[in-house]
Amino acid sequence: MPTESNTASVATVRGSASPCTALPTPRAKIEKTIEPILRKCVREFADYNKNEVSDADFNKHTEGMFRPDVRRVSLIISMAQSLLGGFLSGDGLEVGSGYGFLLFPMALLLPQFRWLAVDHPGRKYEHLEAFTKSFRDYNCQFVASDIVQEPLPFPDAHFVVVTFSEVLEHLPPERLNFVLCELARVVRPGGILIMSSPNQASLENRLRLLKGRSILAMPDELYGKGVFGHIRLYTTAEMESAVCKLGFLVERSITESNNSGYRGTPGSFRRRLYRLYERLEGMLPMLRGLGDTWYLAFRKNAS
């Protein structure tokens, strides 16, 4: 379990700990390790073409941008290291891998697992040589599949750990049960499912609603057929209920705010205000549960 000293804004931590053979890597150390990986992924796979944007301009335009994902990825890795300490080997799967922000750090810091990734086949960067090379470098495998329409192309009870981070909010609600059942199907008994998603009950969302503003995007397809923006958000209680019905128990529940990197410009008053709130949230129990992102770790029943 990530210790409070290594977590600037961890809230609502609960659940039983599993036996571990080693302590998790300190979260601050994980963050230093993974930030260059995330930066490289955006530099090589996104629209910051090296031939059109200089390194100096890239660094300027992305200042502070990686902090939310660095925090998200480091927390999930901390959770995985804590809960998977007893597993010496096996297969791991990330569903909705995107640029590899979570996949490649997991492959680096949990090397005892063979990592596979699934993402929507409509992503243009999936055809880049740099994308393919990164999968080779990290010894990962990639499968293109529309998880909303197709069963996961893996056998039952195959994976020791499955991660499903920042994907739920993009799913058409009528397909949620199908996707959750597929995730449950491929996790082996005793294995771990780690999920994260924006918190419907966050303080920011409550304030937006009070102002008469929507917290969701219209269900318009983005980037190609079958890819949506944030069209449905969930609370931890909703997702705990849904997943536990599929034969899982909650091992960890953590809520955390770290989205200041997406708010305002570097050094702006708005960004400083969000950063201040993130610190307050970590200190005041009354604010816990109002964070912008929840993280849930489930263990599949052994029977």
ROLO-679933 format. One record per residue (C-alpha): residue number from 1; residue in three letters; chain; x, y, z. Coordinates in steps of 0.5 Angstrom, whole numbers. Example, Ala and Ser with C-alpha at 12.3 -4.5 7.8 and 13.67 -1.06 7.14 Angstrom:
! ROLO-679933
[rec 1 ala A [25 -9 16]]
[rec 2 ser A [27 -2 14]]
//
This chain:
! ROLO-679933
[rec 1 met A [0 0 0]]
[rec 2 pro A [3 7 -2]]
[rec 3 thr A [5 10 5]]
[rec 4 glu A [2 17 7]]
[rec 5 ser A [9 20 7]]
[rec 6 asn A [10 18 -1]]
[rec 7 thr A [3 21 -3]]
[rec 8 ala A [2 28 -3]]
[rec 9 ser A [-5 28 -4]]
[rec 10 val A [-8 21 -2]]
[rec 11 ala A [-15 20 1]]
[rec 12 thr A [-20 15 3]]
[rec 13 val A [-15 9 3]]
[rec 14 arg A [-18 3 6]]
[rec 15 gly A [-18 -5 5]]
[rec 16 ser A [-14 -11 7]]
[rec 17 ala A [-7 -11 5]]
[rec 18 ser A [-4 -17 2]]
[rec 19 pro A [2 -21 4]]
[rec 20 cys A [8 -18 0]]
[rec 21 thr A [15 -20 -1]]
[rec 22 ala A [18 -13 -2]]
[rec 23 leu A [16 -6 0]]
[rec 24 pro A [13 -2 -6]]
[rec 25 thr A [18 3 -9]]
[rec 26 pro A [17 10 -6]]
[rec 27 arg A [12 14 -10]]
[rec 28 ala A [17 20 -11]]
[rec 29 lys A [22 15 -14]]
[rec 30 ile A [17 12 -19]]
[rec 31 glu A [15 19 -21]]
[rec 32 lys A [22 21 -23]]
[rec 33 thr A [23 15 -26]]
[rec 34 ile A [17 15 -31]]
[rec 35 glu A [16 22 -33]]
[rec 36 pro A [22 22 -38]]
[rec 37 ile A [18 16 -41]]
[rec 38 leu A [11 20 -41]]
[rec 39 arg A [15 26 -44]]
[rec 40 lys A [18 21 -50]]
[rec 41 cys A [11 18 -51]]
[rec 42 val A [8 25 -53]]
[rec 43 arg A [14 27 -57]]
[rec 44 glu A [14 21 -61]]
[rec 45 phe A [7 19 -62]]
[rec 46 ala A [3 26 -61]]
[rec 47 asp A [3 32 -66]]
[rec 48 tyr A [9 35 -63]]
[rec 49 asn A [13 33 -70]]
[rec 50 lys A [20 33 -68]]
[rec 51 asn A [21 36 -75]]
[rec 52 glu A [16 42 -74]]
[rec 53 val A [17 43 -67]]
[rec 54 ser A [24 44 -63]]
[rec 55 asp A [25 41 -57]]
[rec 56 ala A [25 48 -53]]
[rec 57 asp A [18 49 -56]]
[rec 58 phe A [16 43 -54]]
[rec 59 asn A [18 43 -47]]
[rec 60 lys A [15 50 -47]]
[rec 61 his A [8 48 -49]]
[rec 62 thr A [8 42 -45]]
[rec 63 glu A [11 45 -38]]
[rec 64 gly A [7 42 -32]]
[rec 65 met A [3 38 -37]]
[rec 66 phe A [5 31 -35]]
[rec 67 arg A [4 32 -27]]
[rec 68 pro A [-3 29 -27]]
[rec 69 asp A [-1 23 -31]]
[rec 70 val A [5 22 -27]]
[rec 71 arg A [1 22 -21]]
[rec 72 arg A [-4 18 -24]]
[rec 73 val A [1 13 -26]]
[rec 74 ser A [5 13 -20]]
[rec 75 leu A [0 11 -16]]
[rec 76 ile A [-3 5 -20]]
[rec 77 ile A [4 3 -20]]
[rec 78 ser A [5 3 -12]]
[rec 79 met A [-2 0 -11]]
[rec 80 ala A [0 -6 -16]]
[rec 81 gln A [7 -7 -13]]
[rec 82 ser A [4 -7 -6]]
[rec 83 leu A [-2 -12 -8]]
[rec 84 leu A [2 -16 -13]]
[rec 85 gly A [8 -18 -8]]
[rec 86 gly A [6 -25 -8]]
[rec 87 phe A [6 -26 -15]]
[rec 88 leu A [13 -28 -18]]
[rec 89 ser A [11 -28 -25]]
[rec 90 gly A [5 -28 -30]]
[rec 91 asp A [2 -24 -35]]
[rec 92 gly A [-1 -17 -34]]
[rec 93 leu A [-6 -13 -39]]
[rec 94 glu A [-7 -6 -40]]
[rec 95 val A [-14 -5 -43]]
[rec 96 gly A [-14 2 -46]]
[rec 97 ser A [-7 3 -47]]
[rec 98 gly A [-6 10 -51]]
[rec 99 tyr A [1 12 -52]]
[rec 100 gly A [3 7 -47]]
[rec 101 phe A [3 12 -41]]
[rec 102 leu A [2 7 -36]]
[rec 103 leu A [4 1 -40]]
[rec 104 phe A [11 2 -41]]
[rec 105 pro A [12 4 -34]]
[rec 106 met A [9 -2 -31]]
[rec 107 ala A [13 -6 -36]]
[rec 108 leu A [19 -3 -33]]
[rec 109 leu A [18 -3 -26]]
[rec 110 leu A [14 -10 -25]]
[rec 111 pro A [19 -14 -30]]
[rec 112 gln A [16 -20 -27]]
[rec 113 phe A [10 -20 -31]]
[rec 114 arg A [9 -21 -39]]
[rec 115 trp A [5 -14 -41]]
[rec 116 leu A [0 -14 -46]]
[rec 117 ala A [-4 -8 -49]]
[rec 118 val A [-11 -7 -52]]
[rec 119 asp A [-13 -1 -55]]
[rec 120 his A [-18 2 -60]]
[rec 121 pro A [-16 0 -68]]
[rec 122 gly A [-17 7 -70]]
[rec 123 arg A [-11 11 -67]]
[rec 124 lys A [-6 14 -72]]
[rec 125 tyr A [0 13 -68]]
[rec 126 glu A [-1 5 -67]]
[rec 127 his A [2 5 -74]]
[rec 128 leu A [8 9 -73]]
[rec 129 glu A [15 6 -73]]
[rec 130 ala A [17 9 -66]]
[rec 131 phe A [10 6 -63]]
[rec 132 thr A [12 -1 -65]]
[rec 133 lys A [19 0 -63]]
[rec 134 ser A [17 2 -56]]
[rec 135 phe A [13 -4 -55]]
[rec 136 arg A [19 -8 -57]]
[rec 137 asp A [24 -4 -53]]
[rec 138 tyr A [19 -5 -47]]
[rec 139 asn A [18 -13 -49]]
[rec 140 cys A [10 -11 -49]]
[rec 141 gln A [5 -14 -54]]
[rec 142 phe A [0 -10 -57]]
[rec 143 val A [-7 -12 -60]]
[rec 144 ala A [-12 -7 -63]]
[rec 145 ser A [-19 -9 -61]]
[rec 146 asp A [-26 -5 -60]]
[rec 147 ile A [-27 -7 -53]]
[rec 148 val A [-34 -4 -54]]
[rec 149 gln A [-36 -8 -59]]
[rec 150 glu A [-31 -14 -59]]
[rec 151 pro A [-30 -19 -53]]
[rec 152 leu A [-23 -19 -51]]
[rec 153 pro A [-18 -23 -55]]
[rec 154 phe A [-16 -27 -49]]
[rec 155 pro A [-17 -34 -46]]
[rec 156 asp A [-21 -34 -39]]
[rec 157 ala A [-18 -33 -32]]
[rec 158 his A [-11 -31 -36]]
[rec 159 phe A [-8 -25 -33]]
[rec 160 val A [-5 -24 -26]]
[rec 161 val A [-7 -16 -26]]
[rec 162 val A [-11 -12 -31]]
[rec 163 thr A [-11 -5 -31]]
[rec 164 phe A [-17 0 -34]]
[rec 165 ser A [-15 7 -33]]
[rec 166 glu A [-18 13 -35]]
[rec 167 val A [-23 9 -40]]
[rec 168 leu A [-29 8 -36]]
[rec 169 glu A [-31 15 -38]]
[rec 170 his A [-31 14 -45]]
[rec 171 leu A [-35 8 -46]]
[rec 172 pro A [-43 8 -48]]
[rec 173 pro A [-47 7 -42]]
[rec 174 glu A [-51 1 -45]]
[rec 175 arg A [-44 -2 -46]]
[rec 176 leu A [-41 -2 -39]]
[rec 177 asn A [-44 -9 -37]]
[rec 178 phe A [-41 -12 -43]]
[rec 179 val A [-34 -9 -42]]
[rec 180 leu A [-34 -10 -34]]
[rec 181 cys A [-36 -18 -36]]
[rec 182 glu A [-30 -18 -40]]
[rec 183 leu A [-25 -15 -36]]
[rec 184 ala A [-28 -20 -30]]
[rec 185 arg A [-27 -26 -35]]
[rec 186 val A [-20 -25 -36]]
[rec 187 val A [-17 -24 -29]]
[rec 188 arg A [-15 -31 -26]]
[rec 189 pro A [-18 -32 -19]]
[rec 190 gly A [-14 -29 -14]]
[rec 191 gly A [-11 -24 -19]]
[rec 192 ile A [-12 -16 -19]]
[rec 193 leu A [-16 -11 -23]]
[rec 194 ile A [-14 -4 -22]]
[rec 195 met A [-19 2 -25]]
[rec 196 ser A [-19 9 -25]]
[rec 197 ser A [-23 14 -27]]
[rec 198 pro A [-26 22 -26]]
[rec 199 asn A [-30 22 -20]]
[rec 200 gln A [-37 24 -21]]
[rec 201 ala A [-38 27 -14]]
[rec 202 ser A [-31 31 -14]]
[rec 203 leu A [-31 38 -11]]
[rec 204 glu A [-30 41 -18]]
[rec 205 asn A [-36 38 -21]]
[rec 206 arg A [-41 40 -16]]
[rec 207 leu A [-39 47 -17]]
[rec 208 arg A [-40 46 -24]]
[rec 209 leu A [-47 44 -23]]
[rec 210 leu A [-48 49 -19]]
[rec 211 lys A [-46 54 -24]]
[rec 212 gly A [-51 51 -29]]
[rec 213 arg A [-45 48 -33]]
[rec 214 ser A [-45 40 -35]]
[rec 215 ile A [-39 36 -33]]
[rec 216 leu A [-40 31 -39]]
[rec 217 ala A [-39 32 -46]]
[rec 218 met A [-44 31 -52]]
[rec 219 pro A [-43 24 -54]]
[rec 220 asp A [-40 26 -61]]
[rec 221 glu A [-35 21 -64]]
[rec 222 leu A [-28 23 -63]]
[rec 223 tyr A [-22 21 -67]]
[rec 224 gly A [-26 16 -71]]
[rec 225 lys A [-31 11 -70]]
[rec 226 gly A [-33 9 -63]]
[rec 227 val A [-28 14 -60]]
[rec 228 phe A [-32 18 -55]]
[rec 229 gly A [-30 24 -50]]
[rec 230 his A [-33 24 -43]]
[rec 231 ile A [-40 22 -44]]
[rec 232 arg A [-41 18 -37]]
[rec 233 leu A [-38 19 -30]]
[rec 234 tyr A [-38 14 -24]]
[rec 235 thr A [-38 15 -17]]
[rec 236 thr A [-33 10 -13]]
[rec 237 ala A [-40 7 -10]]
[rec 238 glu A [-43 5 -16]]
[rec 239 met A [-36 2 -19]]
[rec 240 glu A [-35 -2 -13]]
[rec 241 ser A [-42 -5 -13]]
[rec 242 ala A [-42 -6 -21]]
[rec 243 val A [-35 -10 -20]]
[rec 244 cys A [-36 -14 -14]]
[rec 245 lys A [-43 -17 -17]]
[rec 246 leu A [-38 -20 -22]]
[rec 247 gly A [-34 -24 -16]]
[rec 248 phe A [-29 -19 -14]]
[rec 249 leu A [-27 -16 -7]]
[rec 250 val A [-25 -9 -6]]
[rec 251 glu A [-18 -9 -4]]
[rec 252 arg A [-16 -1 -4]]
[rec 253 ser A [-20 5 -5]]
[rec 254 ile A [-16 12 -6]]
[rec 255 thr A [-19 19 -8]]
[rec 256 glu A [-14 24 -11]]
[rec 257 ser A [-14 31 -14]]
[rec 258 asn A [-8 32 -19]]
[rec 259 asn A [-11 36 -25]]
[rec 260 ser A [-8 42 -24]]
[rec 261 gly A [-3 41 -30]]
[rec 262 tyr A [-10 42 -34]]
[rec 263 arg A [-12 48 -31]]
[rec 264 gly A [-9 55 -33]]
[rec 265 thr A [-3 56 -36]]
[rec 266 pro A [4 55 -32]]
[rec 267 gly A [5 60 -26]]
[rec 268 ser A [-2 63 -27]]
[rec 269 phe A [-6 64 -21]]
[rec 270 arg A [-12 59 -23]]
[rec 271 arg A [-6 54 -23]]
[rec 272 arg A [-3 56 -16]]
[rec 273 leu A [-10 56 -14]]
[rec 274 tyr A [-12 48 -16]]
[rec 275 arg A [-5 46 -13]]
[rec 276 leu A [-7 49 -6]]
[rec 277 tyr A [-13 46 -6]]
[rec 278 glu A [-9 39 -8]]
[rec 279 arg A [-5 40 -2]]
[rec 280 leu A [-11 42 3]]
[rec 281 glu A [-15 36 0]]
[rec 282 gly A [-9 31 3]]
[rec 283 met A [-9 35 10]]
[rec 284 leu A [-17 36 11]]
[rec 285 pro A [-21 29 12]]
[rec 286 met A [-27 33 10]]
[rec 287 leu A [-25 34 3]]
[rec 288 arg A [-23 27 2]]
[rec 289 gly A [-28 24 -3]]
[rec 290 leu A [-28 30 -7]]
[rec 291 gly A [-22 29 -11]]
[rec 292 asp A [-22 29 -18]]
[rec 293 thr A [-20 22 -19]]
[rec 294 trp A [-22 15 -16]]
[rec 295 tyr A [-17 9 -16]]
[rec 296 leu A [-20 2 -14]]
[rec 297 ala A [-16 -4 -14]]
[rec 298 phe A [-20 -11 -14]]
[rec 299 arg A [-18 -18 -12]]
[rec 300 lys A [-22 -24 -16]]
[rec 301 asn A [-25 -29 -11]]
[rec 302 ala A [-21 -35 -11]]
[rec 303 ser A [-27 -40 -11]]
//
